């Protein structure tokens, strides 16, 4: 099965699940419908579906690596389990939706995937109706609630996917760890934005930790583990999960580094976010820290004066981009991305995964890092 077919199946499962959940909200009060519809719009109108893909192929890799021999009985069992795994994998898109809704509030982002961010959407609704209080406060409050609903729905979708109790028990620790780690990574990201005075080496170490927990663990490693554990018990230090860990951390870090590059140099038409948003937010990414270290004294002064200002103009953004590129930081980060992809593919080649799962994981490595959004 190719990635596009899997994506379509994930979206069918999400649409069916969300349709039922919208009915639940309507039964409570019709006023909740705009909230549910906003969550559905975010989930169904875009997204790369990476986490479900890693979950599914993590399961397939485990199936092929451990005991799959292609016998008729195993073929029938795999086909029966396949739909259940796709439903379980799709639940990770709801975790992602909740994280994005909250992330946009924390980053004061105005758009997501080319559309108004959820908190902006409800601030506009407040203003249109001339309700009491502040539009911004209402929008942020609704976004907190909507993010919490999405996270709750994720747990429900996993629980009702059709996994047996033993599989749910195996998956639960990895699923819980994934959610805690992405929240930890988000806090580390926020912490970095408010303290640019850290010593350089400490700031670099913090940027790597943020990349590991905000992206590597959450996007690649944990979904792979979840997929493997759906299929059966695997020791954390066993060959399969260790391969997924080594591949997942290296590739996930490369994914975050690419995201950092796009946050500065990305085309808004492709990313769905304003140009240079990371610079306005003052994110202390590896790209930014390396640029500060490498820049000349005058360029560093300009950099420090501009970065983190919410009112940066297009000219300001261009100046900061010139400093970053001229310092050599962009080229260094591109080199780090390439090295981490190589590390991930080497780990995969040396592990017990073969056949189609290995081919798909190799393709996903390129998809994650050779992208423009």
DALINQUI-V263009 format. One record per residue. N is the residue number from 1. OMEGA is omega in degrees with one decimal (none if undefined). Layout:
BEGIN
n = [N | N]
omega = [OMEGA | OMEGA]
END
This chain:
BEGIN
n = [1 | 2 | 3 | 4 | 5 | 6 | 7 | 8 | 9 | 10 | 11 | 12 | 13 | 14 | 15 | 16 | 17 | 18 | 19 | 20 | 21 | 22 | 23 | 24 | 25 | 26 | 27 | 28 | 29 | 30 | 31 | 32 | 33 | 34 | 35 | 36 | 37 | 38 | 39 | 40 | 41 | 42 | 43 | 44 | 45 | 46 | 47 | 48 | 49 | 50 | 51 | 52 | 53 | 54 | 55 | 56 | 57 | 58 | 59 | 60 | 61 | 62 | 63 | 64 | 65 | 66 | 67 | 68 | 69 | 70 | 71 | 72 | 73 | 74 | 75 | 76 | 77 | 78 | 79 | 80 | 81 | 82 | 83 | 84 | 85 | 86 | 87 | 88 | 89 | 90 | 91 | 92 | 93 | 94 | 95 | 96 | 97 | 98 | 99 | 100 | 101 | 102 | 103 | 104 | 105 | 106 | 107 | 108 | 109 | 110 | 111 | 112 | 113 | 114 | 115 | 116 | 117 | 118 | 119 | 120 | 121 | 122 | 123 | 124 | 125 | 126 | 127 | 128 | 129 | 130 | 131 | 132 | 133 | 134 | 135 | 136 | 137 | 138 | 139 | 140 | 141 | 142 | 143 | 144 | 145 | 146 | 147 | 148 | 149 | 150 | 151 | 152 | 153 | 154 | 155 | 156 | 157 | 158 | 159 | 160 | 161 | 162 | 163 | 164 | 165 | 166 | 167 | 168 | 169 | 170 | 171 | 172 | 173 | 174 | 175 | 176 | 177 | 178 | 179 | 180 | 181 | 182 | 183 | 184 | 185 | 186 | 187 | 188 | 189 | 190 | 191 | 192 | 193 | 194 | 195 | 196 | 197 | 198 | 199 | 200 | 201 | 202 | 203 | 204 | 205 | 206 | 207 | 208 | 209 | 210 | 211 | 212 | 213 | 214 | 215 | 216 | 217 | 218 | 219 | 220 | 221 | 222 | 223 | 224 | 225 | 226 | 227 | 228 | 229 | 230 | 231 | 232 | 233 | 234 | 235 | 236 | 237 | 238 | 239 | 240 | 241 | 242 | 243 | 244 | 245 | 246 | 247 | 248 | 249 | 250 | 251 | 252 | 253 | 254 | 255 | 256 | 257 | 258 | 259 | 260 | 261 | 262 | 263 | 264 | 265 | 266 | 267 | 268 | 269 | 270 | 271 | 272 | 273 | 274 | 275 | 276 | 277 | 278 | 279 | 280 | 281 | 282 | 283 | 284 | 285 | 286 | 287 | 288 | 289 | 290 | 291 | 292 | 293 | 294 | 295 | 296 | 297 | 298 | 299 | 300 | 301 | 302 | 303 | 304 | 305 | 306 | 307 | 308 | 309 | 310 | 311 | 312 | 313 | 314 | 315 | 316 | 317 | 318 | 319 | 320 | 321 | 322 | 323 | 324 | 325 | 326 | 327 | 328 | 329 | 330 | 331 | 332 | 333 | 334 | 335 | 336 | 337 | 338 | 339 | 340 | 341 | 342 | 343 | 344 | 345 | 346 | 347 | 348 | 349 | 350 | 351 | 352 | 353 | 354 | 355 | 356 | 357 | 358 | 359 | 360 | 361 | 362 | 363 | 364 | 365 | 366 | 367 | 368 | 369 | 370 | 371 | 372 | 373]
omega = [-179.9 | -174.2 | 179.8 | 177.7 | 177.9 | 178.9 | 179.4 | 179.9 | 177.0 | -177.3 | 175.4 | 179.3 | 179.1 | -178.8 | -179.7 | -179.8 | -177.0 | 176.5 | 178.2 | -178.8 | 175.1 | 177.5 | 177.3 | 179.6 | 179.6 | 179.6 | 177.0 | 179.3 | -179.3 | 179.4 | 179.0 | -175.2 | 178.2 | 178.3 | 178.8 | -179.6 | 178.6 | 176.2 | 180.0 | 179.1 | -179.5 | -175.9 | -168.7 | -174.8 | 177.1 | -179.0 | -175.2 | 179.3 | -177.3 | -175.3 | 172.6 | 179.9 | 179.3 | 177.1 | -178.0 | -177.3 | 170.0 | 176.4 | -179.2 | 177.9 | 177.8 | 179.8 | -177.9 | -174.1 | -169.9 | -169.7 | -173.8 | -178.8 | 177.0 | 178.9 | -179.6 | -179.4 | 179.5 | 176.3 | -179.2 | 179.9 | -179.9 | 179.3 | 179.4 | -177.9 | -172.8 | -179.7 | 178.4 | -179.8 | 178.5 | 178.2 | 179.1 | 179.8 | -179.0 | -178.9 | -179.5 | 175.6 | 177.5 | 171.0 | 179.3 | 179.5 | 178.7 | -180.0 | -179.5 | 179.5 | 179.2 | -179.6 | -179.4 | 175.9 | -177.0 | -179.7 | -176.9 | -179.1 | -179.5 | -177.5 | 174.1 | -178.7 | 176.0 | -179.9 | 176.5 | 174.5 | -172.6 | -179.3 | 176.2 | 179.2 | -178.1 | 170.9 | 177.6 | 177.4 | 177.9 | -177.9 | -179.7 | -177.7 | 179.2 | 178.2 | 179.7 | 179.1 | -177.8 | 178.6 | -178.7 | 179.7 | 177.9 | -179.2 | 179.9 | 178.3 | 178.7 | -179.5 | 176.7 | 179.2 | -178.0 | 177.3 | 177.9 | 177.6 | -179.4 | 179.5 | 177.2 | 177.8 | 178.4 | 179.4 | 179.5 | -179.8 | 175.8 | -175.6 | -176.2 | -176.5 | -178.0 | 176.3 | 176.2 | -174.5 | 179.5 | 179.2 | 177.7 | 179.5 | 178.8 | -174.6 | -170.3 | -178.8 | 179.3 | 179.4 | 178.0 | -179.5 | 179.0 | -177.3 | 177.6 | -176.2 | 178.9 | 176.2 | 176.4 | 178.2 | 178.4 | 177.5 | 179.4 | 176.7 | 177.9 | -179.5 | 179.3 | -177.4 | -174.1 | -179.4 | 178.4 | -177.0 | 178.6 | 171.6 | -171.8 | -177.6 | 177.1 | 179.0 | 177.8 | 179.0 | 179.1 | 179.0 | 177.4 | 177.9 | 178.1 | 178.9 | -177.4 | -173.4 | 179.9 | -174.7 | -170.4 | -179.1 | -173.1 | -173.9 | -171.6 | -170.2 | -177.2 | 174.9 | 176.1 | 178.7 | 179.8 | 178.8 | 179.6 | -176.1 | 171.9 | -175.5 | -178.5 | -179.6 | 176.7 | 179.3 | 179.3 | -179.8 | 176.1 | -173.8 | -176.8 | -177.5 | 176.7 | 175.6 | 178.8 | 178.8 | -177.9 | 177.0 | -173.9 | 179.9 | -178.1 | -178.7 | -179.9 | 175.7 | 176.4 | 177.8 | -179.5 | 177.6 | 175.9 | 177.9 | 178.8 | 177.6 | -179.8 | 178.3 | 178.3 | -172.0 | -175.1 | 176.4 | -178.9 | 178.8 | 179.6 | -175.4 | -176.7 | 179.6 | 179.9 | 180.0 | 175.0 | -177.3 | -179.3 | 179.3 | 176.9 | -178.3 | 179.5 | -178.7 | 179.9 | 179.3 | 177.5 | 179.4 | -178.9 | -178.1 | 178.7 | 177.9 | 179.3 | -178.5 | -173.0 | -171.6 | 173.3 | -178.2 | -179.0 | 179.6 | 179.3 | 177.8 | 177.1 | -179.3 | -178.0 | -178.4 | -173.3 | -170.6 | 179.5 | 178.3 | -178.2 | -175.7 | -179.8 | 177.5 | 175.6 | 178.1 | 177.3 | 179.5 | -179.9 | 178.9 | 179.3 | 176.7 | 179.7 | 177.8 | -177.6 | -178.1 | -178.9 | 179.8 | -174.9 | -178.1 | -179.9 | 179.2 | 179.4 | 179.5 | 176.3 | 176.7 | 177.7 | 177.6 | -178.4 | -179.4 | -179.1 | 174.0 | 178.2 | 177.9 | 180.0 | -178.2 | 176.1 | 177.8 | 179.7 | -178.3 | -177.2 | -177.6 | -175.4 | -176.5 | 179.2 | 174.0 | -176.2 | 178.5 | 178.8 | 178.9 | -178.8 | 178.2 | 173.6 | 178.1 | -179.7 | 177.8 | 178.0 | 179.8 | -176.3 | -169.8 | 176.4 | -174.0 | 179.7 | 178.0 | none]
END
